[in-house]
Amino acid sequence: DVSAVYRLMGVFEGTDIWEPLPQTIFRNSGILLYGFDYTIFDVRLFLDGTVDFGKLDPDDTENLIFRIAVIPADFAKTVDLKKMDKVIDALDIKEIKRIN
């Protein structure tokens, strides 16, 4: 199976804006990377890069919202994983479970 991870970047006119991981952000202070890895048992989210992690703004690390989709490998070949709404539509998902 394939795991895809998306980060909520904001809301525009009532519509959520989701971006796929990995996501690289270039700043004057360096590079910040939101990444993930996965096994058959779990998904691990992490930060990497050249920024000083001790000086990150709380907006970079707190109260972030992610969506994780586990997609059957054969099906993953037929859908654009970079667009979360395409994955949801293709899988005909009606309900998304929230885990804190």
C-alpha positions in Angstrom: 0.0 0.0 0.0 0.9 3.7 -0.4 0.7 6.3 2.3 0.1 9.9 1.3 0.2 12.8 3.8 -1.3 16.3 3.4 -0.8 19.4 5.5 -3.6 22.0 6.0 -2.1 25.2 4.8 -5.1 27.5 5.3 -8.6 28.2 4.3 -9.7 30.3 1.3 -13.3 31.4 1.1 -14.4 28.5 3.2 -12.4 25.9 1.3 -9.5 24.0 2.9 -6.1 24.3 1.2 -4.2 21.0 1.4 -0.6 20.5 0.2 1.1 17.1 -0.1 4.2 16.2 1.9 7.1 16.3 1.6 7.0 20.1 1.6 10.0 22.4 1.5 9.9 25.9 2.7 12.7 28.3 1.8 13.4 31.2 4.2 16.1 33.7 4.8 17.1 31.7 7.9 17.4 28.5 6.0 15.3 25.6 4.7 12.4 23.9 6.6 11.2 20.5 5.4 8.0 18.8 6.5 8.5 15.1 5.8 7.2 11.7 6.6 8.1 8.1 6.4 6.0 5.0 6.9 6.0 1.3 7.5 3.2 -1.2 7.4 2.5 -0.3 11.0 2.7 3.5 11.2 3.4 6.9 9.7 6.0 9.2 11.2 5.9 13.0 10.6 9.1 15.0 11.1 10.8 18.3 10.5 14.2 18.6 8.8 16.3 21.3 7.2 18.9 23.9 7.9 16.9 26.3 10.0 17.6 26.8 13.7 14.8 24.6 15.1 15.1 26.4 18.5 14.0 29.6 16.8 11.0 28.3 14.9 7.8 30.2 15.2 5.0 28.2 17.0 3.0 28.5 13.8 5.6 26.1 12.3 5.2 23.4 14.9 2.0 23.8 16.9 -1.7 23.0 16.1 -0.8 21.8 12.6 -3.4 19.6 10.9 -2.4 16.7 8.7 -4.4 14.1 6.8 -3.0 10.7 6.1 -4.4 8.4 3.4 -3.5 4.7 3.1 -4.2 3.7 -0.5 -4.1 0.2 -2.0 -1.0 0.1 -4.2 -2.8 -1.0 -7.4 -5.3 1.8 -7.0 -2.6 4.4 -6.2 -1.3 4.0 -9.8 -4.5 5.4 -11.1 -5.0 8.6 -9.0 -3.1 11.9 -8.6 -1.7 11.6 -5.1 -0.6 15.3 -5.2 -4.3 16.4 -5.0 -6.0 15.2 -1.8 -9.5 16.0 -3.2 -8.8 13.7 -6.1 -7.8 10.9 -3.7 -11.0 11.5 -1.6 -13.2 11.5 -4.8 -11.5 8.5 -6.3 -11.9 6.4 -3.2 -15.5 7.7 -2.7 -14.7 8.7 0.9 -17.7 10.0 2.8 -16.3 10.4 6.3 -12.8 11.2 7.6 -11.8 10.0 11.1 -10.0 12.5 13.3 -7.2 11.3 15.5 -5.7 13.6 18.1 
